[in-house]
Amino acid sequence: MKRISCACSKNASFRHYDLAADLPARHCPDCHAILLAMQDYLPWIERHFSDRQTVEPAPLPGRETPSRARPCPACQRIMGRYRTGDENSFWLDFCPPCGLVWLDAGEWEQLERNGLSPYLDIILTERWQKDIQSHKASSVRDDLLRERFGEAAFAEIRQVREWLGQQPNKRDILAYLSASLSGRNAK
């Protein structure tokens, strides 16, 4: 990676840093940010985590990243923002053309503590980001239903929903319930 300056101060430049065993990165000594090249990360994954399991977005504690856009230190394009998990999880900045990931101080350690450092490439996918949005929408819907029906009724609804989801003929069951509750004859 060519010499790249950090925007945190006029004289700060990223220096070589071993992020993990056999994983080179760049580190800013002033703001402690880490710049990780996917061209280094992907072979590291292949060498050390070839048997990765499927992982789903989940709450990942950490401070919320400021909402300002960050220019890529290599090309100056605006980096994309990628949420690491649900709710109050932190964001990662990624420049797809350069393949560079910006990690603020402590973010790599947070990924490691939560077992997500081998999944950085997955976190940066559209699928992961859509799953996070879907989880959030489901959570908001559940909160509205809890408020509308009360906690006890909502718990019953969830139990019926889980049971119904396991039934092979769930459409027939729903049709029967709908017909019987609306007063029509259901056989």
MODELLER restraints for C-alpha pairs under 7 A, 6 or more apart:
rsr = mdl.restraints
at = mdl.atoms
rsr.add(forms.Gaussian(group=physical.xy_distance, feature=features.Distance(at['CA:4:A'], at['CA:13:A']), mean=5.86, stdev=0.5))
rsr.add(forms.Gaussian(group=physical.xy_distance, feature=features.Distance(at['CA:4:A'], at['CA:14:A']), mean=5.91, stdev=0.5))
rsr.add(forms.Gaussian(group=physical.xy_distance, feature=features.Distance(at['CA:4:A'], at['CA:73:A']), mean=6.22, stdev=0.5))
rsr.add(forms.Gaussian(group=physical.xy_distance, feature=features.Distance(at['CA:4:A'], at['CA:74:A']), mean=6.23, stdev=0.5))
rsr.add(forms.Gaussian(group=physical.xy_distance, feature=features.Distance(at['CA:5:A'], at['CA:12:A']), mean=5.87, stdev=0.5))
rsr.add(forms.Gaussian(group=physical.xy_distance, feature=features.Distance(at['CA:5:A'], at['CA:13:A']), mean=3.97, stdev=0.5))
rsr.add(forms.Gaussian(group=physical.xy_distance, feature=features.Distance(at['CA:5:A'], at['CA:14:A']), mean=5.92, stdev=0.5))
rsr.add(forms.Gaussian(group=physical.xy_distance, feature=features.Distance(at['CA:5:A'], at['CA:73:A']), mean=6.51, stdev=0.5))
rsr.add(forms.Gaussian(group=physical.xy_distance, feature=features.Distance(at['CA:6:A'], at['CA:12:A']), mean=5.40, stdev=0.5))
rsr.add(forms.Gaussian(group=physical.xy_distance, feature=features.Distance(at['CA:6:A'], at['CA:13:A']), mean=5.20, stdev=0.5))
rsr.add(forms.Gaussian(group=physical.xy_distance, feature=features.Distance(at['CA:6:A'], at['CA:14:A']), mean=6.36, stdev=0.5))
rsr.add(forms.Gaussian(group=physical.xy_distance, feature=features.Distance(at['CA:6:A'], at['CA:28:A']), mean=6.74, stdev=0.5))
rsr.add(forms.Gaussian(group=physical.xy_distance, feature=features.Distance(at['CA:6:A'], at['CA:73:A']), mean=6.48, stdev=0.5))
rsr.add(forms.Gaussian(group=physical.xy_distance, feature=features.Distance(at['CA:8:A'], at['CA:31:A']), mean=6.47, stdev=0.5))
rsr.add(forms.Gaussian(group=physical.xy_distance, feature=features.Distance(at['CA:12:A'], at['CA:28:A']), mean=6.61, stdev=0.5))
rsr.add(forms.Gaussian(group=physical.xy_distance, feature=features.Distance(at['CA:12:A'], at['CA:30:A']), mean=6.43, stdev=0.5))
rsr.add(forms.Gaussian(group=physical.xy_distance, feature=features.Distance(at['CA:13:A'], at['CA:28:A']), mean=6.05, stdev=0.5))
rsr.add(forms.Gaussian(group=physical.xy_distance, feature=features.Distance(at['CA:14:A'], at['CA:26:A']), mean=5.26, stdev=0.5))
rsr.add(forms.Gaussian(group=physical.xy_distance, feature=features.Distance(at['CA:14:A'], at['CA:27:A']), mean=4.97, stdev=0.5))
rsr.add(forms.Gaussian(group=physical.xy_distance, feature=features.Distance(at['CA:14:A'], at['CA:28:A']), mean=4.58, stdev=0.5))
rsr.add(forms.Gaussian(group=physical.xy_distance, feature=features.Distance(at['CA:15:A'], at['CA:26:A']), mean=5.07, stdev=0.5))
rsr.add(forms.Gaussian(group=physical.xy_distance, feature=features.Distance(at['CA:15:A'], at['CA:27:A']), mean=5.18, stdev=0.5))
rsr.add(forms.Gaussian(group=physical.xy_distance, feature=features.Distance(at['CA:15:A'], at['CA:28:A']), mean=6.33, stdev=0.5))
rsr.add(forms.Gaussian(group=physical.xy_distance, feature=features.Distance(at['CA:16:A'], at['CA:25:A']), mean=6.05, stdev=0.5))
rsr.add(forms.Gaussian(group=physical.xy_distance, feature=features.Distance(at['CA:16:A'], at['CA:26:A']), mean=4.72, stdev=0.5))
rsr.add(forms.Gaussian(group=physical.xy_distance, feature=features.Distance(at['CA:16:A'], at['CA:27:A']), mean=6.35, stdev=0.5))
rsr.add(forms.Gaussian(group=physical.xy_distance, feature=features.Distance(at['CA:17:A'], at['CA:24:A']), mean=5.92, stdev=0.5))
rsr.add(forms.Gaussian(group=physical.xy_distance, feature=features.Distance(at['CA:17:A'], at['CA:25:A']), mean=5.15, stdev=0.5))
rsr.add(forms.Gaussian(group=physical.xy_distance, feature=features.Distance(at['CA:17:A'], at['CA:26:A']), mean=5.16, stdev=0.5))
rsr.add(forms.Gaussian(group=physical.xy_distance, feature=features.Distance(at['CA:17:A'], at['CA:27:A']), mean=5.72, stdev=0.5))
rsr.add(forms.Gaussian(group=physical.xy_distance, feature=features.Distance(at['CA:18:A'], at['CA:24:A']), mean=4.70, stdev=0.5))
rsr.add(forms.Gaussian(group=physical.xy_distance, feature=features.Distance(at['CA:18:A'], at['CA:25:A']), mean=5.93, stdev=0.5))
rsr.add(forms.Gaussian(group=physical.xy_distance, feature=features.Distance(at['CA:19:A'], at['CA:25:A']), mean=5.90, stdev=0.5))
rsr.add(forms.Gaussian(group=physical.xy_distance, feature=features.Distance(at['CA:22:A'], at['CA:44:A']), mean=6.89, stdev=0.5))
rsr.add(forms.Gaussian(group=physical.xy_distance, feature=features.Distance(at['CA:23:A'], at['CA:40:A']), mean=6.59, stdev=0.5))
rsr.add(forms.Gaussian(group=physical.xy_distance, feature=features.Distance(at['CA:23:A'], at['CA:41:A']), mean=6.64, stdev=0.5))
rsr.add(forms.Gaussian(group=physical.xy_distance, feature=features.Distance(at['CA:23:A'], at['CA:44:A']), mean=6.23, stdev=0.5))
rsr.add(forms.Gaussian(group=physical.xy_distance, feature=features.Distance(at['CA:24:A'], at['CA:40:A']), mean=6.70, stdev=0.5))
rsr.add(forms.Gaussian(group=physical.xy_distance, feature=features.Distance(at['CA:25:A'], at['CA:34:A']), mean=6.87, stdev=0.5))
rsr.add(forms.Gaussian(group=physical.xy_distance, feature=features.Distance(at['CA:25:A'], at['CA:35:A']), mean=5.94, stdev=0.5))
rsr.add(forms.Gaussian(group=physical.xy_distance, feature=features.Distance(at['CA:25:A'], at['CA:36:A']), mean=4.88, stdev=0.5))
rsr.add(forms.Gaussian(group=physical.xy_distance, feature=features.Distance(at['CA:25:A'], at['CA:37:A']), mean=6.79, stdev=0.5))
rsr.add(forms.Gaussian(group=physical.xy_distance, feature=features.Distance(at['CA:26:A'], at['CA:34:A']), mean=5.58, stdev=0.5))
rsr.add(forms.Gaussian(group=physical.xy_distance, feature=features.Distance(at['CA:26:A'], at['CA:35:A']), mean=4.97, stdev=0.5))
rsr.add(forms.Gaussian(group=physical.xy_distance, feature=features.Distance(at['CA:26:A'], at['CA:36:A']), mean=6.44, stdev=0.5))
rsr.add(forms.Gaussian(group=physical.xy_distance, feature=features.Distance(at['CA:27:A'], at['CA:33:A']), mean=5.81, stdev=0.5))
rsr.add(forms.Gaussian(group=physical.xy_distance, feature=features.Distance(at['CA:27:A'], at['CA:34:A']), mean=4.56, stdev=0.5))
rsr.add(forms.Gaussian(group=physical.xy_distance, feature=features.Distance(at['CA:27:A'], at['CA:35:A']), mean=6.33, stdev=0.5))
rsr.add(forms.Gaussian(group=physical.xy_distance, feature=features.Distance(at['CA:28:A'], at['CA:34:A']), mean=6.50, stdev=0.5))
rsr.add(forms.Gaussian(group=physical.xy_distance, feature=features.Distance(at['CA:32:A'], at['CA:104:A']), mean=6.94, stdev=0.5))
rsr.add(forms.Gaussian(group=physical.xy_distance, feature=features.Distance(at['CA:32:A'], at['CA:105:A']), mean=5.06, stdev=0.5))
rsr.add(forms.Gaussian(group=physical.xy_distance, feature=features.Distance(at['CA:33:A'], at['CA:103:A']), mean=5.65, stdev=0.5))
rsr.add(forms.Gaussian(group=physical.xy_distance, feature=features.Distance(at['CA:33:A'], at['CA:104:A']), mean=4.51, stdev=0.5))
rsr.add(forms.Gaussian(group=physical.xy_distance, feature=features.Distance(at['CA:33:A'], at['CA:105:A']), mean=4.99, stdev=0.5))
rsr.add(forms.Gaussian(group=physical.xy_distance, feature=features.Distance(at['CA:34:A'], at['CA:102:A']), mean=5.87, stdev=0.5))
rsr.add(forms.Gaussian(group=physical.xy_distance, feature=features.Distance(at['CA:34:A'], at['CA:103:A']), mean=4.96, stdev=0.5))
rsr.add(forms.Gaussian(group=physical.xy_distance, feature=features.Distance(at['CA:34:A'], at['CA:104:A']), mean=6.38, stdev=0.5))
rsr.add(forms.Gaussian(group=physical.xy_distance, feature=features.Distance(at['CA:35:A'], at['CA:100:A']), mean=6.47, stdev=0.5))
rsr.add(forms.Gaussian(group=physical.xy_distance, feature=features.Distance(at['CA:35:A'], at['CA:101:A']), mean=5.68, stdev=0.5))
rsr.add(forms.Gaussian(group=physical.xy_distance, feature=features.Distance(at['CA:35:A'], at['CA:102:A']), mean=4.81, stdev=0.5))
rsr.add(forms.Gaussian(group=physical.xy_distance, feature=features.Distance(at['CA:35:A'], at['CA:103:A']), mean=6.31, stdev=0.5))
rsr.add(forms.Gaussian(group=physical.xy_distance, feature=features.Distance(at['CA:36:A'], at['CA:100:A']), mean=5.59, stdev=0.5))
rsr.add(forms.Gaussian(group=physical.xy_distance, feature=features.Distance(at['CA:36:A'], at['CA:101:A']), mean=5.09, stdev=0.5))
rsr.add(forms.Gaussian(group=physical.xy_distance, feature=features.Distance(at['CA:36:A'], at['CA:102:A']), mean=6.56, stdev=0.5))
rsr.add(forms.Gaussian(group=physical.xy_distance, feature=features.Distance(at['CA:37:A'], at['CA:99:A']), mean=5.73, stdev=0.5))
rsr.add(forms.Gaussian(group=physical.xy_distance, feature=features.Distance(at['CA:37:A'], at['CA:100:A']), mean=4.62, stdev=0.5))
rsr.add(forms.Gaussian(group=physical.xy_distance, feature=features.Distance(at['CA:37:A'], at['CA:101:A']), mean=6.37, stdev=0.5))
rsr.add(forms.Gaussian(group=physical.xy_distance, feature=features.Distance(at['CA:38:A'], at['CA:99:A']), mean=5.27, stdev=0.5))
rsr.add(forms.Gaussian(group=physical.xy_distance, feature=features.Distance(at['CA:38:A'], at['CA:100:A']), mean=6.12, stdev=0.5))
rsr.add(forms.Gaussian(group=physical.xy_distance, feature=features.Distance(at['CA:45:A'], at['CA:118:A']), mean=6.26, stdev=0.5))
rsr.add(forms.Gaussian(group=physical.xy_distance, feature=features.Distance(at['CA:49:A'], at['CA:118:A']), mean=6.72, stdev=0.5))
rsr.add(forms.Gaussian(group=physical.xy_distance, feature=features.Distance(at['CA:57:A'], at['CA:85:A']), mean=4.94, stdev=0.5))
rsr.add(forms.Gaussian(group=physical.xy_distance, feature=features.Distance(at['CA:57:A'], at['CA:86:A']), mean=6.40, stdev=0.5))
rsr.add(forms.Gaussian(group=physical.xy_distance, feature=features.Distance(at['CA:57:A'], at['CA:128:A']), mean=6.86, stdev=0.5))
rsr.add(forms.Gaussian(group=physical.xy_distance, feature=features.Distance(at['CA:57:A'], at['CA:131:A']), mean=6.92, stdev=0.5))
rsr.add(forms.Gaussian(group=physical.xy_distance, feature=features.Distance(at['CA:57:A'], at['CA:132:A']), mean=6.06, stdev=0.5))
rsr.add(forms.Gaussian(group=physical.xy_distance, feature=features.Distance(at['CA:58:A'], at['CA:85:A']), mean=5.02, stdev=0.5))
rsr.add(forms.Gaussian(group=physical.xy_distance, feature=features.Distance(at['CA:58:A'], at['CA:86:A']), mean=5.28, stdev=0.5))
rsr.add(forms.Gaussian(group=physical.xy_distance, feature=features.Distance(at['CA:59:A'], at['CA:85:A']), mean=5.19, stdev=0.5))
rsr.add(forms.Gaussian(group=physical.xy_distance, feature=features.Distance(at['CA:59:A'], at['CA:86:A']), mean=4.54, stdev=0.5))
rsr.add(forms.Gaussian(group=physical.xy_distance, feature=features.Distance(at['CA:59:A'], at['CA:87:A']), mean=6.14, stdev=0.5))
rsr.add(forms.Gaussian(group=physical.xy_distance, feature=features.Distance(at['CA:59:A'], at['CA:89:A']), mean=6.26, stdev=0.5))
rsr.add(forms.Gaussian(group=physical.xy_distance, feature=features.Distance(at['CA:60:A'], at['CA:84:A']), mean=6.95, stdev=0.5))
rsr.add(forms.Gaussian(group=physical.xy_distance, feature=features.Distance(at['CA:60:A'], at['CA:85:A']), mean=5.34, stdev=0.5))
rsr.add(forms.Gaussian(group=physical.xy_distance, feature=features.Distance(at['CA:60:A'], at['CA:86:A']), mean=6.72, stdev=0.5))
rsr.add(forms.Gaussian(group=physical.xy_distance, feature=features.Distance(at['CA:60:A'], at['CA:89:A']), mean=4.86, stdev=0.5))
rsr.add(forms.Gaussian(group=physical.xy_distance, feature=features.Distance(at['CA:61:A'], at['CA:88:A']), mean=6.48, stdev=0.5))
rsr.add(forms.Gaussian(group=physical.xy_distance, feature=features.Distance(at['CA:61:A'], at['CA:89:A']), mean=5.34, stdev=0.5))
rsr.add(forms.Gaussian(group=physical.xy_distance, feature=features.Distance(at['CA:62:A'], at['CA:88:A']), mean=6.98, stdev=0.5))
rsr.add(forms.Gaussian(group=physical.xy_distance, feature=features.Distance(at['CA:62:A'], at['CA:89:A']), mean=5.56, stdev=0.5))
rsr.add(forms.Gaussian(group=physical.xy_distance, feature=features.Distance(at['CA:62:A'], at['CA:90:A']), mean=5.59, stdev=0.5))
rsr.add(forms.Gaussian(group=physical.xy_distance, feature=features.Distance(at['CA:63:A'], at['CA:89:A']), mean=6.90, stdev=0.5))
rsr.add(forms.Gaussian(group=physical.xy_distance, feature=features.Distance(at['CA:63:A'], at['CA:90:A']), mean=5.78, stdev=0.5))
rsr.add(forms.Gaussian(group=physical.xy_distance, feature=features.Distance(at['CA:64:A'], at['CA:88:A']), mean=6.26, stdev=0.5))
rsr.add(forms.Gaussian(group=physical.xy_distance, feature=features.Distance(at['CA:64:A'], at['CA:89:A']), mean=6.36, stdev=0.5))
rsr.add(forms.Gaussian(group=physical.xy_distance, feature=features.Distance(at['CA:64:A'], at['CA:90:A']), mean=4.87, stdev=0.5))
rsr.add(forms.Gaussian(group=physical.xy_distance, feature=features.Distance(at['CA:65:A'], at['CA:90:A']), mean=5.63, stdev=0.5))
rsr.add(forms.Gaussian(group=physical.xy_distance, feature=features.Distance(at['CA:65:A'], at['CA:91:A']), mean=5.81, stdev=0.5))
rsr.add(forms.Gaussian(group=physical.xy_distance, feature=features.Distance(at['CA:69:A'], at['CA:78:A']), mean=6.39, stdev=0.5))
rsr.add(forms.Gaussian(group=physical.xy_distance, feature=features.Distance(at['CA:70:A'], at['CA:78:A']), mean=5.72, stdev=0.5))
rsr.add(forms.Gaussian(group=physical.xy_distance, feature=features.Distance(at['CA:70:A'], at['CA:79:A']), mean=5.73, stdev=0.5))
rsr.add(forms.Gaussian(group=physical.xy_distance, feature=features.Distance(at['CA:71:A'], at['CA:77:A']), mean=5.31, stdev=0.5))
rsr.add(forms.Gaussian(group=physical.xy_distance, feature=features.Distance(at['CA:71:A'], at['CA:78:A']), mean=4.35, stdev=0.5))
rsr.add(forms.Gaussian(group=physical.xy_distance, feature=features.Distance(at['CA:71:A'], at['CA:79:A']), mean=5.65, stdev=0.5))
rsr.add(forms.Gaussian(group=physical.xy_distance, feature=features.Distance(at['CA:72:A'], at['CA:78:A']), mean=5.98, stdev=0.5))
rsr.add(forms.Gaussian(group=physical.xy_distance, feature=features.Distance(at['CA:72:A'], at['CA:79:A']), mean=5.58, stdev=0.5))
rsr.add(forms.Gaussian(group=physical.xy_distance, feature=features.Distance(at['CA:72:A'], at['CA:95:A']), mean=6.32, stdev=0.5))
rsr.add(forms.Gaussian(group=physical.xy_distance, feature=features.Distance(at['CA:79:A'], at['CA:93:A']), mean=5.58, stdev=0.5))
rsr.add(forms.Gaussian(group=physical.xy_distance, feature=features.Distance(at['CA:79:A'], at['CA:94:A']), mean=5.16, stdev=0.5))
rsr.add(forms.Gaussian(group=physical.xy_distance, feature=features.Distance(at['CA:79:A'], at['CA:95:A']), mean=4.73, stdev=0.5))
rsr.add(forms.Gaussian(group=physical.xy_distance, feature=features.Distance(at['CA:80:A'], at['CA:93:A']), mean=5.50, stdev=0.5))
rsr.add(forms.Gaussian(group=physical.xy_distance, feature=features.Distance(at['CA:80:A'], at['CA:94:A']), mean=5.12, stdev=0.5))
rsr.add(forms.Gaussian(group=physical.xy_distance, feature=features.Distance(at['CA:80:A'], at['CA:95:A']), mean=6.10, stdev=0.5))
rsr.add(forms.Gaussian(group=physical.xy_distance, feature=features.Distance(at['CA:81:A'], at['CA:91:A']), mean=6.13, stdev=0.5))
rsr.add(forms.Gaussian(group=physical.xy_distance, feature=features.Distance(at['CA:81:A'], at['CA:92:A']), mean=5.73, stdev=0.5))
rsr.add(forms.Gaussian(group=physical.xy_distance, feature=features.Distance(at['CA:81:A'], at['CA:93:A']), mean=4.75, stdev=0.5))
rsr.add(forms.Gaussian(group=physical.xy_distance, feature=features.Distance(at['CA:81:A'], at['CA:94:A']), mean=6.47, stdev=0.5))
rsr.add(forms.Gaussian(group=physical.xy_distance, feature=features.Distance(at['CA:82:A'], at['CA:91:A']), mean=5.24, stdev=0.5))
rsr.add(forms.Gaussian(group=physical.xy_distance, feature=features.Distance(at['CA:82:A'], at['CA:92:A']), mean=5.09, stdev=0.5))
rsr.add(forms.Gaussian(group=physical.xy_distance, feature=features.Distance(at['CA:82:A'], at['CA:93:A']), mean=6.28, stdev=0.5))
rsr.add(forms.Gaussian(group=physical.xy_distance, feature=features.Distance(at['CA:82:A'], at['CA:124:A']), mean=6.17, stdev=0.5))
rsr.add(forms.Gaussian(group=physical.xy_distance, feature=features.Distance(at['CA:82:A'], at['CA:129:A']), mean=6.98, stdev=0.5))
rsr.add(forms.Gaussian(group=physical.xy_distance, feature=features.Distance(at['CA:83:A'], at['CA:89:A']), mean=6.64, stdev=0.5))
rsr.add(forms.Gaussian(group=physical.xy_distance, feature=features.Distance(at['CA:83:A'], at['CA:90:A']), mean=6.05, stdev=0.5))
rsr.add(forms.Gaussian(group=physical.xy_distance, feature=features.Distance(at['CA:83:A'], at['CA:91:A']), mean=4.30, stdev=0.5))
rsr.add(forms.Gaussian(group=physical.xy_distance, feature=features.Distance(at['CA:83:A'], at['CA:92:A']), mean=6.31, stdev=0.5))
rsr.add(forms.Gaussian(group=physical.xy_distance, feature=features.Distance(at['CA:83:A'], at['CA:129:A']), mean=6.80, stdev=0.5))
rsr.add(forms.Gaussian(group=physical.xy_distance, feature=features.Distance(at['CA:84:A'], at['CA:90:A']), mean=5.95, stdev=0.5))
rsr.add(forms.Gaussian(group=physical.xy_distance, feature=features.Distance(at['CA:84:A'], at['CA:91:A']), mean=5.75, stdev=0.5))
rsr.add(forms.Gaussian(group=physical.xy_distance, feature=features.Distance(at['CA:84:A'], at['CA:92:A']), mean=6.89, stdev=0.5))
rsr.add(forms.Gaussian(group=physical.xy_distance, feature=features.Distance(at['CA:84:A'], at['CA:123:A']), mean=6.17, stdev=0.5))
rsr.add(forms.Gaussian(group=physical.xy_distance, feature=features.Distance(at['CA:85:A'], at['CA:132:A']), mean=6.51, stdev=0.5))
rsr.add(forms.Gaussian(group=physical.xy_distance, feature=features.Distance(at['CA:86:A'], at['CA:132:A']), mean=5.77, stdev=0.5))
rsr.add(forms.Gaussian(group=physical.xy_distance, feature=features.Distance(at['CA:86:A'], at['CA:136:A']), mean=6.89, stdev=0.5))
rsr.add(forms.Gaussian(group=physical.xy_distance, feature=features.Distance(at['CA:92:A'], at['CA:102:A']), mean=6.36, stdev=0.5))
rsr.add(forms.Gaussian(group=physical.xy_distance, feature=features.Distance(at['CA:92:A'], at['CA:103:A']), mean=6.19, stdev=0.5))
rsr.add(forms.Gaussian(group=physical.xy_distance, feature=features.Distance(at['CA:93:A'], at['CA:101:A']), mean=5.77, stdev=0.5))
rsr.add(forms.Gaussian(group=physical.xy_distance, feature=features.Distance(at['CA:93:A'], at['CA:102:A']), mean=5.13, stdev=0.5))
rsr.add(forms.Gaussian(group=physical.xy_distance, feature=features.Distance(at['CA:94:A'], at['CA:100:A']), mean=5.72, stdev=0.5))
rsr.add(forms.Gaussian(group=physical.xy_distance, feature=features.Distance(at['CA:94:A'], at['CA:101:A']), mean=4.47, stdev=0.5))
rsr.add(forms.Gaussian(group=physical.xy_distance, feature=features.Distance(at['CA:94:A'], at['CA:102:A']), mean=6.25, stdev=0.5))
rsr.add(forms.Gaussian(group=physical.xy_distance, feature=features.Distance(at['CA:95:A'], at['CA:101:A']), mean=6.59, stdev=0.5))
rsr.add(forms.Gaussian(group=physical.xy_distance, feature=features.Distance(at['CA:108:A'], at['CA:117:A']), mean=6.99, stdev=0.5))
rsr.add(forms.Gaussian(group=physical.xy_distance, feature=features.Distance(at['CA:111:A'], at['CA:117:A']), mean=4.98, stdev=0.5))
rsr.add(forms.Gaussian(group=physical.xy_distance, feature=features.Distance(at['CA:122:A'], at['CA:128:A']), mean=6.60, stdev=0.5))
rsr.add(forms.Gaussian(group=physical.xy_distance, feature=features.Distance(at['CA:145:A'], at['CA:154:A']), mean=6.69, stdev=0.5))
rsr.add(forms.Gaussian(group=physical.xy_distance, feature=features.Distance(at['CA:146:A'], at['CA:154:A']), mean=5.48, stdev=0.5))
rsr.add(forms.Gaussian(group=physical.xy_distance, feature=features.Distance(at['CA:164:A'], at['CA:170:A']), mean=5.89, stdev=0.5))
rsr.add(forms.Gaussian(group=physical.xy_distance, feature=features.Distance(at['CA:176:A'], at['CA:186:A']), mean=5.77, stdev=0.5))
rsr.add(forms.Gaussian(group=physical.xy_distance, feature=features.Distance(at['CA:179:A'], at['CA:185:A']), mean=6.56, stdev=0.5))
rsr.add(forms.Gaussian(group=physical.xy_distance, feature=features.Distance(at['CA:179:A'], at['CA:186:A']), mean=5.71, stdev=0.5))
rsr.add(forms.Gaussian(group=physical.xy_distance, feature=features.Distance(at['CA:180:A'], at['CA:186:A']), mean=5.63, stdev=0.5))
